[in-house]
Amino acid sequence: MHVLQLYHDAHKITHACALQRRIFSHWRHHCDDPVYECMAFDTETTSLQFHTPSNLKHKGNIIVVNNPFPFGISLCIPYKDELALFWARMGTYLYDAALELLQEEGEKCAHNARYDIRVLHHAGTEVAPNIGCTLTMSRIGWDRREHHSLQRLSEFICPEMSDWEVELTAVMRNIRASHTRRGFPKSYSNYSFIPDKTTRKYAMIDSFMCWIINLKLRPVMLKEDCVTYDREIALLPLVRRIEERGMLFDTRRARKELRRLDTKLTAEISKVQRLAGTEFNPNSPAKLLPVLLECGILKKDLTIEGTLTTNKKALERFLRKQPAPRPKLQKLVRAVLTMRSIRTLTTRYYAPLIVRARWNNGIIYYTINPADTKTSRMTGSNPNMQFVPRPTSGYEGGNHVRGCFKCRAGYRMYFFDWSVMELIAFGIIAGSINIIKWFKAGEDLHVKMGKRIFGSQDVTRGNLVGTREVTKHVSYAYIFGAGVGGLMRDFLMLPDEAADCLERYKEAFPEFEGFKNRCKHELRVDGYITDLYGKRYHITPQLAYLSVNAVVQGTCASALKEAATKIDESFENCEDRHILLPLHDEIIIERRISPSFWEDLFVDCCKINMEEISVFMSRGLRLRVDAEYTTTNWEEKEPYICMKN
C-alpha cells in the first residue's frame, strides 16, 4: 500500500474512547516484533535546549519551565491490519494514558530517541527499554543523505506529505510576530502557543513518518548493520548521563577575563583606526576592505579563489608576503587580526558561557550528538565543547576559557588522550608495514615519517616550522582529503611548497596512494567501502578522495565509543566518578579525590580500556594513551605519574 494511502486510512484519535482502549490493549499483547508491532512516539516540547528557561502555555496560563516540557505526545500504533494515530494534549485523559503506555514493556521507536527519553525523564516519566532510534537508523542506512530530520526524510519517502511543516511554520511566525510587537522577546512563544488543531496534524505525521522509517530500516539494522546499530544504541544512556552532569564554570573568573578583554578590544579598535588614518567600523568586513586597499594593500594580496576577502587566511598570507610589506601595513594587519581574535573570545565564549552558567548555578550543560556526521563522529552543541579553544590559541596574549572550567569541590579531572590513533588506523587500513613496525617499536611516527620524506634536513613550509610539524600536518591533510589547494589555504604554503610536500609524501609511502586507488575500485564495483569495524560508507566514485577520511575517521569514532562504553561499564555502581566529555581522541573524566593507591588503579583501568580496542588488538596492536589530571581547572592540567613508577 502507498504511504500516503496508509496515512489517510489510519485511525486518528484525539481523545480517550473505547477504540483507543481497544488499541492500547491490543498493543500490550502484540508488541514483540521490532518491525511490524513497534509503536512510534514523539513529544512536542516547549523548546529544544535543556536547562534553559522557556514558557509553557497551558489552558491560557503561561508557566516558566527550565527544561523542554512535553505539552503533547503523538503515537503511531499498528492495530491488526491498520494503523492508529494519536494526539494527546497535556491535561487530558488520553495524555495520561499515553504516558502509562510508554512506561510498559514493548518495542518502541522514536526519531532522536535520546531527546524524547530525556524530555519525558525530566517530566517524571521513565520510558521502558527496547527503544529504537530512527535517526540513528537513518544515519547508518541512508548515509548518502545530508539531512536526517523527519521533514527532510519525508521528501523522498512520501513527497506528497513533505510540506506538513509549512502551515505550522506560518502559524508560529504569526504568533511570534504578534508577541514581538507587544515587546516580548522572540523566544517568548513556542509550539505550545499554537492552536491544537494545527499541532495535532503536525504531530501525527511526525509519529507516522517515524513508524514508516522504522518499517523500512529496522530489518536492515537487524541483518546487515546490526553490530554498528547496537553499538550506537548502547551509547545513548551514557550520552544522557554526560549531558545531565555538565561541567562547573567559574563565572567570577570569566567576568574578570571579559572585562579585561573588553578594555583590550577597545584599545585595539582605536589602534586600527589610528594606523588606518580614519575613523570607521573595523568590525565590518565591508568597511574594512576599502580602507585596507586605500592604505596600499593590493587587491591580489587579498584575493582567495577569485574573491576579494579580509578573512584570516588572506591577512595572514599578506604578512608572509615576500618581499615583506611596509612596517606600518604589517602593524595594521596584525592589529586587525588581534582585534578579531579578542572579539571572538568575548562574543563566542565568555559572554554566552557566563549567561548559561548563571541559569544553572554555575554548571554548563551541553548536548552530545553521538552520530551527527557521516563518519559517526560525536559532535556537540548548545554549546559545542569540542571547540573550546586551547590556552595558546586566539590572540598573542592567549586565552583562559578552559581555565574557567574548574573541578567540583572534592573532585579531580582526568584527561585520557590517544597518541596518533588516526595515523596508526590509516597505516593498518592502507597496509603500511613500516608505520606498524615503528609504532610497535615505540617510535615517534611523525619523526620517522619526516626522515623518510625529507631526509635529515630540517624543513619549514608555510607557517609550519620544523620537519616534525610539517610531516604531522601534511599527514592529517592527506587523510582528510586536502590537496595542494588545501595546504595553501590551511598552512599558508606557496603552490610549489604544497605540491612538493605532497609529491614527496606519495613517493615515501606509495602504499597510501595504492589504498586510494583500491577505494576507487571498490566504490565503482560495490558502491561502498568499509572501515575496520565493518561500517559501510557510500561515496560516489567522483569523490573517492574522501574515502580515506571516511574509513579513518569512522574507525576512530567507533573506537572512541567502544572505549567510552567500556569505561562507563567499569564505573557501574560507582557514584564517585563520571565521564564528563568525549572529545575527538580524548575522554575527560572526573573522580572524587582518594588515596594515591586507588587513584593509580583508577588511571590504569581507564588507560587499559582505551588501549585495548578490539579492532587494533586483533591485529596485535595496543594503542598508546597519555594521562593528565588537574585539581584546579581544565587549563592547568599536568601529566599523571603513577606512584608505582
C-alpha positions as CSV (number, residue, x, y, z in Angstrom):
1,M,0.0,0.0,0.0
2,H,1.2,3.5,-0.8
3,V,2.5,5.5,2.2
4,L,0.0,8.4,1.6
5,Q,-2.9,6.0,1.4
6,L,-1.7,4.2,4.6
7,Y,-1.8,7.6,6.4
8,H,-5.3,8.5,5.1
9,D,-6.7,5.1,6.1
10,A,-5.3,5.3,9.6
11,H,-7.5,5.8,12.7
12,K,-6.9,9.4,14.0
13,I,-7.8,9.7,17.7
14,T,-7.5,12.8,19.8
15,H,-9.5,11.9,23.0
16,A,-10.0,8.9,25.2
17,C,-12.6,6.5,23.9
18,A,-13.5,2.8,23.6
19,L,-11.5,2.4,20.3
20,Q,-8.4,3.9,22.0
21,R,-8.6,1.5,24.9
22,R,-9.0,-1.5,22.5
23,I,-5.9,-0.4,20.5
24,F,-3.8,0.1,23.6
25,S,-4.9,-3.3,24.9
26,H,-4.1,-4.9,21.6
27,W,-0.6,-3.4,21.5
28,R,0.1,-4.7,25.0
29,H,-0.4,-8.2,23.8
30,H,1.3,-7.7,20.4
31,C,4.4,-5.7,21.0
32,D,7.4,-8.1,20.5
33,D,8.2,-7.7,16.8
34,P,10.5,-4.7,16.4
35,V,9.4,-4.1,12.8
36,Y,5.6,-4.7,12.5
37,E,4.5,-4.4,16.1
38,C,6.6,-1.4,17.0
39,M,5.0,1.7,18.5
40,A,6.4,5.0,17.3
41,F,6.1,8.1,19.6
42,D,7.1,11.7,19.5
43,T,7.0,14.5,22.1
44,E,6.0,18.1,21.3
45,T,8.0,20.3,23.6
46,T,8.4,24.0,24.7
47,S,12.0,24.2,23.4
48,L,14.9,22.1,22.3
49,Q,17.5,23.2,24.8
50,F,17.8,21.7,28.3
51,H,18.5,23.7,31.4
52,T,17.3,26.8,29.5
53,P,14.1,28.7,30.6
54,S,11.1,28.5,28.3
55,N,7.3,29.2,28.5
56,L,4.6,26.6,28.6
57,K,1.1,27.8,27.6
58,H,-1.5,25.6,29.3
59,K,-5.2,26.5,29.4
60,G,-4.5,30.1,28.9
61,N,-1.8,30.4,31.6
62,I,1.9,30.9,31.0
63,I,4.2,28.7,33.1
64,V,8.0,29.2,33.1
65,V,9.9,25.8,32.9
66,N,13.6,25.2,33.0
67,N,13.7,22.3,30.6
68,P,11.8,21.3,27.4
69,F,8.4,20.2,28.7
70,P,6.3,17.7,26.7
71,F,3.0,19.5,26.4
72,G,1.8,16.9,23.9
73,I,2.5,13.3,22.8
74,S,1.8,11.6,19.5
75,L,1.7,7.9,19.0
76,C,1.6,5.6,15.9
77,I,0.4,2.1,16.9
78,P,-0.1,-0.9,14.5
79,Y,-3.6,-2.3,15.1
80,K,-4.4,-5.5,13.3
81,D,-4.0,-4.6,9.6
82,E,-4.3,-0.9,10.2
83,L,-2.5,2.0,11.9
84,A,-3.8,4.2,14.6
85,L,-2.5,7.8,15.1
86,F,-3.0,9.5,18.5
87,W,-2.5,13.1,19.6
88,A,-2.7,13.7,23.3
89,R,-2.5,17.2,24.8
90,M,-1.3,17.8,28.4
91,G,-4.2,17.8,30.9
92,T,-6.3,15.2,29.1
93,Y,-7.1,11.6,30.0
94,L,-5.5,10.4,26.7
95,Y,-2.3,12.2,27.7
96,D,-2.1,10.3,31.0
97,A,-3.0,7.0,29.3
98,A,-0.2,7.6,26.7
99,L,2.3,8.2,29.4
100,E,1.3,5.0,31.1
101,L,1.6,3.0,27.9
102,L,5.2,4.4,27.3
103,Q,6.2,3.0,30.7
104,E,5.1,-0.5,29.8
105,E,7.4,-3.1,28.2
106,G,7.3,-3.5,24.4
107,E,9.0,-2.5,21.2
108,K,9.0,1.3,20.7
109,C,10.9,3.8,18.4
110,A,11.3,7.5,18.2
111,H,13.2,9.9,15.9
112,N,16.1,11.1,18.1
113,A,15.0,8.7,20.9
114,R,17.7,10.1,23.2
115,Y,16.0,13.5,23.2
116,D,12.5,12.2,23.7
117,I,13.5,9.9,26.5
118,R,15.3,12.7,28.3
119,V,12.4,15.1,27.9
120,L,10.0,12.5,29.5
121,H,12.5,11.8,32.2
122,H,12.6,15.4,33.3
123,A,8.8,15.4,33.2
124,G,8.7,12.4,35.6
125,T,8.1,9.6,33.1
126,E,10.6,6.7,32.6
127,V,10.1,5.1,29.2
128,A,10.5,1.3,29.3
129,P,13.5,-0.3,27.5
130,N,13.6,-1.6,23.9
131,I,13.5,1.8,22.2
132,G,14.7,2.1,18.6
133,C,16.1,5.3,17.2
134,T,15.1,6.0,13.6
135,L,17.5,9.0,13.5
136,T,20.4,6.6,14.2
137,M,19.0,4.1,11.7
138,S,18.8,6.8,9.0
139,R,22.4,7.9,9.6
140,I,23.6,4.4,9.2
141,G,21.3,3.1,6.5
142,W,21.0,6.2,4.4
143,D,24.4,7.7,4.9
144,R,24.4,9.4,1.5
145,R,21.8,11.9,2.7
146,E,22.9,15.3,4.0
147,H,20.0,15.8,6.4
148,H,18.1,13.3,8.5
149,S,15.2,15.3,10.0
150,L,11.8,13.8,9.6
151,Q,10.7,16.6,7.3
152,R,13.8,16.1,5.0
153,L,13.4,12.3,5.0
154,S,9.7,12.6,4.1
155,E,10.7,14.4,0.9
156,F,11.8,11.1,-0.7
157,I,9.7,8.6,1.4
158,C,6.5,10.4,0.5
159,P,6.9,13.7,-1.3
160,E,3.1,14.4,-1.1
161,M,3.4,14.7,2.7
162,S,6.7,16.6,2.8
163,D,5.2,20.1,3.3
164,W,3.3,19.4,6.5
165,E,5.6,21.9,8.4
166,V,4.7,24.8,6.1
167,E,1.4,25.6,7.8
168,L,2.9,25.1,11.2
169,T,5.8,27.4,10.4
170,A,3.4,30.1,9.1
171,V,1.3,30.0,12.2
172,M,4.3,30.1,14.5
173,R,5.7,33.1,12.6
174,N,2.4,35.0,13.1
175,I,2.3,34.2,16.8
176,R,5.9,35.3,17.4
177,A,5.2,38.5,15.4
178,S,2.2,39.4,17.5
179,H,4.2,38.9,20.7
180,T,7.3,40.8,19.5
181,R,5.0,43.8,18.5
182,R,3.9,43.8,22.1
183,G,7.5,44.0,23.4
184,F,8.1,40.3,24.2
185,P,11.4,38.6,23.1
186,K,11.4,36.2,20.1
187,S,12.0,33.3,22.5
188,Y,8.8,34.1,24.4
189,S,6.5,31.9,22.3
190,N,6.9,28.3,21.2
191,Y,4.9,25.4,19.8
192,S,2.7,25.2,23.0
193,F,1.2,28.5,21.8
194,I,-0.1,27.0,18.5
195,P,-3.8,26.0,18.4
196,D,-4.4,22.3,18.9
197,K,-6.0,21.8,15.5
198,T,-2.7,22.7,13.8
199,T,-0.4,21.0,16.2
200,R,-2.2,17.6,16.2
201,K,-1.9,17.2,12.4
202,Y,1.8,18.0,12.5
203,A,2.4,15.7,15.5
204,M,0.5,12.8,14.0
205,I,2.5,13.0,10.8
206,D,5.7,13.1,12.9
207,S,5.0,9.8,14.6
208,F,3.6,8.3,11.4
209,M,6.8,9.1,9.4
210,C,8.9,7.7,12.3
211,W,6.9,4.4,12.1
212,I,7.5,4.2,8.3
213,I,11.3,4.8,8.7
214,N,11.4,2.0,11.3
215,L,9.5,-0.3,9.0
216,K,12.0,0.4,6.2
217,L,15.2,0.4,8.1
218,R,14.8,-1.9,11.1
219,P,15.1,-5.1,9.0
220,V,18.4,-3.7,7.6
221,M,19.7,-2.9,11.1
222,L,18.8,-6.4,12.3
223,K,20.8,-8.1,9.5
224,E,23.4,-6.1,7.7
225,D,24.3,-3.3,10.2
226,C,23.3,-4.9,13.5
227,V,26.8,-4.5,15.1
228,T,27.0,-0.8,14.1
229,Y,23.5,-0.1,15.2
230,D,23.8,-1.9,18.5
231,R,27.0,0.0,19.3
232,E,25.3,3.3,18.7
233,I,22.2,2.4,20.7
234,A,24.3,1.2,23.6
235,L,25.9,4.6,23.8
236,L,22.7,6.6,24.2
237,P,22.2,6.0,28.0
238,L,25.8,7.1,28.6
239,V,25.3,10.3,26.5
240,R,22.3,11.2,28.5
241,R,24.2,10.9,31.8
242,I,27.0,13.1,30.4
243,E,24.5,15.7,29.4
244,E,22.9,15.7,32.8
245,R,26.3,16.0,34.6
246,G,27.7,19.1,32.9
247,M,30.9,20.9,33.9
248,L,31.4,23.5,36.7
249,F,32.1,27.0,35.3
250,D,33.9,29.8,37.2
251,T,31.7,32.8,36.4
252,R,33.8,35.2,38.6
253,R,37.0,34.5,36.7
254,A,35.1,34.6,33.4
255,R,33.7,38.1,34.2
256,K,37.1,39.3,35.1
257,E,38.5,38.0,31.8
258,L,35.6,39.5,29.9
259,R,36.3,43.0,31.4
260,R,40.0,42.7,30.7
261,L,39.3,41.7,27.1
262,D,36.7,44.4,26.6
263,T,39.3,47.0,27.6
264,K,41.9,45.4,25.3
265,L,39.3,45.3,22.4
266,T,38.6,49.0,22.7
267,A,42.3,49.8,22.6
268,E,42.8,47.6,19.5
269,I,39.9,49.2,17.7
270,S,41.5,52.6,18.4
271,K,44.9,51.3,17.2
272,V,43.4,50.1,13.9
273,Q,41.7,53.4,13.3
274,R,44.9,55.3,14.1
275,L,47.1,53.2,11.8
276,A,44.5,53.5,9.0
277,G,44.3,57.3,9.5
278,T,40.5,57.3,9.5
279,E,37.5,56.6,11.8
280,F,35.4,53.6,10.6
281,N,33.9,50.4,12.0
282,P,36.8,47.8,11.7
283,N,34.3,45.0,12.7
284,S,32.6,45.3,9.4
285,P,34.4,43.5,6.6
286,A,32.6,45.7,4.0
287,K,34.1,48.8,5.6
288,L,37.5,47.3,6.4
289,L,38.2,46.2,2.8
290,P,38.2,49.6,1.1
291,V,40.3,51.0,4.0
292,L,43.0,48.3,3.6
293,L,43.1,48.9,-0.2
294,E,43.3,52.7,0.3
295,C,46.2,52.1,2.7
296,G,48.2,50.5,-0.1
297,I,47.4,46.7,0.1
298,L,47.0,45.3,-3.5
299,K,43.8,43.6,-4.5
300,K,45.7,40.5,-5.5
301,D,47.1,40.2,-1.9
302,L,43.5,39.9,-0.6
303,T,42.1,37.6,-3.2
304,I,41.5,34.0,-2.4
305,E,39.9,31.7,-5.0
306,G,39.0,34.7,-7.1
307,T,37.2,36.5,-4.3
308,L,38.3,39.7,-2.5
309,T,38.2,39.0,1.2
310,T,39.6,40.2,4.5
311,N,39.4,36.8,6.3
312,K,42.1,35.5,8.5
313,K,43.8,33.4,5.8
314,A,44.1,36.3,3.4
315,L,45.5,38.6,6.1
316,E,48.0,36.0,7.4
317,R,49.1,35.3,3.8
318,F,49.7,39.0,3.3
319,L,52.0,39.1,6.4
320,R,54.1,36.3,4.8
321,K,54.5,38.1,1.5
322,Q,58.0,38.4,0.0
323,P,59.4,41.0,-0.1
324,A,57.9,41.9,3.3
325,P,55.2,44.6,3.3
326,R,55.9,48.1,4.8
327,P,56.1,48.0,8.6
328,K,53.0,50.3,9.0
329,L,50.9,47.9,6.9
330,Q,52.1,44.9,8.9
331,K,51.2,46.7,12.2
332,L,47.7,47.5,10.8
333,V,47.0,43.9,9.6
334,R,48.3,42.4,12.9
335,A,46.1,44.9,14.8
336,V,43.0,43.7,12.8
337,L,43.8,40.1,13.5
338,T,44.3,40.7,17.2
339,M,41.0,42.7,17.4
340,R,39.1,39.9,15.7
341,S,40.6,37.2,18.0
342,I,39.6,39.2,21.1
343,R,36.2,39.8,19.8
344,T,35.7,36.0,19.1
345,L,36.7,35.2,22.6
346,T,34.3,37.7,24.1
347,T,31.3,37.1,21.9
348,R,31.6,33.4,21.2
349,Y,32.8,32.1,24.5
350,Y,33.0,34.3,27.6
351,A,29.7,36.2,27.3
352,P,27.4,33.3,26.3
353,L,29.0,30.9,28.8
354,I,28.5,33.3,31.6
355,V,24.8,33.6,30.8
356,R,24.4,29.8,30.6
357,A,26.2,29.3,33.9
358,R,24.0,31.9,35.6
359,W,20.9,29.9,34.6
360,N,22.1,26.8,36.3
361,N,24.1,27.7,39.4
362,G,27.4,27.7,37.7
363,I,27.0,24.5,35.7
364,I,27.5,24.4,31.9
365,Y,25.2,21.8,30.4
366,Y,25.8,20.8,26.8
367,T,24.4,18.5,24.1
368,I,26.3,15.5,22.7
369,N,25.2,14.2,19.3
370,P,26.6,10.7,19.2
371,A,26.4,10.1,15.4
372,D,25.9,13.5,13.8
373,T,28.4,13.2,11.0
374,K,28.8,10.9,8.0
375,T,31.7,9.2,9.8
376,S,29.7,8.9,13.1
377,R,32.0,11.3,14.9
378,M,30.4,12.7,18.1
379,T,29.7,16.4,17.9
380,G,28.5,18.9,20.4
381,S,26.1,21.8,20.6
382,N,24.5,24.3,23.0
383,P,27.5,24.9,23.5
384,N,29.9,22.9,21.4
385,M,32.5,21.9,24.0
386,Q,34.8,20.4,21.3
387,F,35.6,23.9,20.1
388,V,36.6,25.4,23.4
389,P,39.9,27.0,22.5
390,R,43.3,25.8,23.8
391,P,45.1,28.3,26.1
392,T,47.7,29.0,23.3
393,S,45.1,29.8,20.6
394,G,43.5,33.1,19.9
395,Y,45.4,36.4,20.0
396,E,49.0,36.7,21.1
397,G,48.1,37.0,24.8
398,G,46.4,33.6,24.7
399,N,43.1,32.9,26.4
400,H,41.8,31.4,29.6
401,V,38.5,30.0,28.5
402,R,39.4,26.4,29.6
403,G,40.7,27.9,32.9
404,C,37.1,28.8,33.7
405,F,36.0,25.2,33.7
406,K,37.0,24.1,37.1
407,C,36.9,20.9,39.2
408,R,33.9,20.4,41.5
409,A,34.7,20.5,45.3
410,G,36.4,17.3,46.3
411,Y,37.0,16.1,42.7
412,R,39.8,15.9,40.2
413,M,39.5,15.9,36.5
414,Y,41.5,13.4,34.4
415,F,42.3,13.6,30.7
416,F,43.0,10.4,28.7
417,D,44.3,11.1,25.2
418,W,45.2,8.7,22.4
419,S,48.5,9.3,20.7
420,V,48.5,9.2,16.8
421,M,45.4,6.9,16.7
422,E,44.3,8.3,13.3
423,L,47.7,7.7,11.8
424,I,48.0,4.1,13.0
425,A,44.5,3.4,11.9
426,F,45.5,4.7,8.4
427,G,48.6,2.6,8.5
428,I,46.6,-0.5,9.2
429,I,43.9,0.2,6.6
430,A,46.5,1.1,3.9
431,G,48.7,-1.8,4.8
432,S,51.8,0.3,5.7
433,I,54.2,-2.2,7.2
434,N,56.7,0.5,8.2
435,I,54.2,2.5,10.2
436,I,53.0,-0.6,12.1
437,K,56.6,-1.6,12.8
438,W,57.6,1.9,14.0
439,F,54.5,2.1,16.2
440,K,55.2,-1.3,17.8
441,A,58.8,-0.2,18.5
442,G,57.5,2.8,20.4
443,E,59.0,5.3,17.8
444,D,57.6,8.8,17.2
445,L,55.7,8.2,13.9
446,H,56.0,11.9,12.8
447,V,59.7,11.9,13.3
448,K,60.3,8.6,11.5
449,M,58.0,9.6,8.6
450,G,59.7,13.0,8.4
451,K,63.1,11.5,8.0
452,R,61.8,9.2,5.3
453,I,60.1,12.1,3.4
454,F,62.6,14.9,3.8
455,G,65.8,13.1,4.9
456,S,67.9,14.6,7.7
457,Q,67.3,18.2,6.8
458,D,65.1,20.4,8.9
459,V,62.4,22.0,6.8
460,T,59.9,24.8,7.1
461,R,56.8,25.0,4.9
462,G,54.3,27.9,5.2
463,N,53.5,28.6,8.8
464,L,54.8,25.2,9.9
465,V,58.3,25.2,11.4
466,G,60.3,22.0,11.7
467,T,60.2,18.7,9.9
468,R,58.0,17.0,12.5
469,E,55.4,19.7,12.4
470,V,55.4,19.7,8.6
471,T,55.1,15.9,8.4
472,K,52.4,15.8,11.1
473,H,50.1,18.3,9.4
474,V,50.7,17.1,5.9
475,S,49.8,13.5,7.1
476,Y,46.5,14.7,8.5
477,A,45.8,16.9,5.5
478,Y,46.3,13.8,3.3
479,I,43.9,11.8,5.5
480,F,41.3,14.5,5.4
481,G,41.5,14.7,1.6
482,A,43.2,18.1,1.3
483,G,45.2,18.6,-1.9
484,V,47.6,21.4,-3.0
485,G,44.9,24.0,-2.5
486,G,44.1,22.7,1.0
487,L,47.8,23.0,2.1
488,M,48.0,26.5,0.6
489,R,44.8,27.6,2.4
490,D,45.3,26.0,5.8
491,F,49.0,26.3,6.2
492,L,49.8,29.3,4.0
493,M,52.1,27.3,1.8
494,L,53.2,28.6,-1.6
495,P,52.0,26.5,-4.6
496,D,55.4,25.0,-5.2
497,E,55.8,24.2,-1.5
498,A,52.5,22.4,-1.3
499,A,53.0,20.4,-4.5
500,D,56.5,19.4,-3.3
501,C,55.2,18.2,0.1
502,L,52.5,16.0,-1.4
503,E,54.8,14.6,-4.1
504,R,57.5,13.7,-1.5
505,Y,54.8,12.2,0.7
506,K,53.4,9.9,-2.0
507,E,56.9,8.8,-3.1
508,A,57.9,7.9,0.5
509,F,54.7,6.0,1.1
510,P,53.3,4.6,-2.2
511,E,51.0,2.3,-0.3
512,F,48.9,5.3,0.7
513,E,48.2,6.1,-2.9
514,G,47.6,2.5,-3.7
515,F,45.0,2.4,-1.0
516,K,43.2,5.3,-2.6
517,N,43.2,3.5,-5.9
518,R,41.7,0.4,-4.2
519,C,39.0,2.6,-2.7
520,K,38.1,3.9,-6.1
521,H,37.8,0.4,-7.5
522,E,35.6,-0.7,-4.5
523,L,33.3,2.3,-4.9
524,R,32.9,1.6,-8.6
525,V,32.2,-2.2,-8.1
526,D,30.4,-2.3,-4.7
527,G,29.3,1.3,-4.3
528,Y,30.7,1.5,-0.8
529,I,33.8,1.0,1.4
530,T,34.1,-0.3,5.0
531,D,36.2,0.7,8.0
532,L,37.9,-1.6,10.5
533,Y,34.6,-2.0,12.3
534,G,32.7,-3.1,9.1
535,K,30.6,0.1,8.9
536,R,29.7,1.0,5.3
537,Y,30.3,4.4,3.6
538,H,28.5,5.0,0.4
539,I,30.6,7.5,-1.6
540,T,30.3,8.3,-5.3
541,P,33.5,7.4,-7.2
542,Q,34.0,11.0,-8.3
543,L,34.5,11.8,-4.6
544,A,36.9,8.9,-3.9
545,Y,39.4,11.3,-2.3
546,L,37.1,11.4,0.7
547,S,37.3,7.7,1.2
548,V,40.5,7.8,3.3
549,N,38.9,10.3,5.6
550,A,35.7,8.3,5.9
551,V,37.3,5.0,6.9
552,V,40.0,6.5,9.2
553,Q,37.6,8.9,11.0
554,G,34.9,6.3,11.1
555,T,37.3,3.8,12.7
556,C,38.5,6.3,15.3
557,A,34.9,7.4,16.1
558,S,33.8,3.8,16.7
559,A,37.0,3.3,18.8
560,L,36.1,6.3,21.0
561,K,32.6,4.9,21.5
562,E,33.9,1.5,22.4
563,A,36.3,2.9,24.9
564,A,33.7,5.2,26.5
565,T,31.2,2.4,26.8
566,K,33.8,0.1,28.4
567,I,34.9,2.8,30.9
568,D,31.3,3.5,31.7
569,E,30.7,-0.2,32.4
570,S,33.7,-0.3,34.7
571,F,32.1,2.6,36.6
572,E,28.9,0.6,37.4
573,N,27.7,1.2,40.9
574,C,30.4,3.8,41.5
575,E,28.9,7.2,42.3
576,D,32.3,8.9,42.7
577,R,33.3,9.0,39.1
578,H,31.7,10.3,35.9
579,I,32.6,10.7,32.3
580,L,32.3,14.5,31.6
581,L,33.1,14.9,27.9
582,P,34.3,12.7,25.0
583,L,36.3,14.7,22.6
584,H,37.8,13.7,19.2
585,D,40.5,11.5,20.6
586,E,40.2,12.3,24.3
587,I,37.9,11.4,27.2
588,I,37.6,13.7,30.2
589,I,36.6,12.1,33.5
590,E,36.0,13.4,37.0
591,R,36.6,11.4,40.1
592,R,36.4,12.1,43.8
593,I,39.9,12.6,45.4
594,S,41.1,9.5,47.1
595,P,44.4,7.9,48.3
596,S,47.1,7.6,45.6
597,F,47.0,3.8,45.5
598,W,43.3,3.8,44.5
599,E,43.9,6.7,42.1
600,D,46.7,4.7,40.4
601,L,44.3,1.7,40.0
602,F,41.6,4.0,38.5
603,V,44.0,5.6,36.0
604,D,45.4,2.2,35.0
605,C,41.8,0.9,34.5
606,C,40.9,3.8,32.2
607,K,44.1,3.5,30.2
608,I,43.7,-0.2,29.7
609,N,40.1,0.3,28.5
610,M,41.4,2.8,25.9
611,E,44.5,1.0,24.9
612,E,42.8,-2.4,24.3
613,I,40.5,-1.5,21.4
614,S,39.2,-4.7,19.7
615,V,40.0,-3.9,16.1
616,F,43.6,-2.9,17.0
617,M,44.2,-5.7,19.5
618,S,43.0,-8.3,16.9
619,R,45.9,-7.1,14.8
620,G,48.4,-7.3,17.6
621,L,48.5,-3.5,18.3
622,R,48.0,-1.9,21.7
623,L,47.2,1.9,21.4
624,R,49.1,4.5,23.4
625,V,47.2,6.6,25.9
626,D,48.6,9.7,27.7
627,A,47.0,10.6,31.1
628,E,46.9,14.0,32.6
629,Y,45.0,15.4,35.6
630,T,44.1,18.6,37.5
631,T,42.8,19.6,40.9
632,T,42.0,23.2,39.8
633,N,40.8,23.7,36.2
634,W,41.0,22.4,32.6
635,E,43.8,24.8,31.6
636,E,46.2,23.8,34.4
637,K,46.3,20.0,33.7
638,E,49.6,18.2,34.1
639,P,50.9,14.7,33.3
640,Y,49.8,12.0,35.7
641,I,52.6,9.9,37.1
642,C,51.7,6.7,38.9
643,M,53.3,6.3,42.3
644,K,54.4,2.7,41.4
645,N,56.6,4.2,38.6
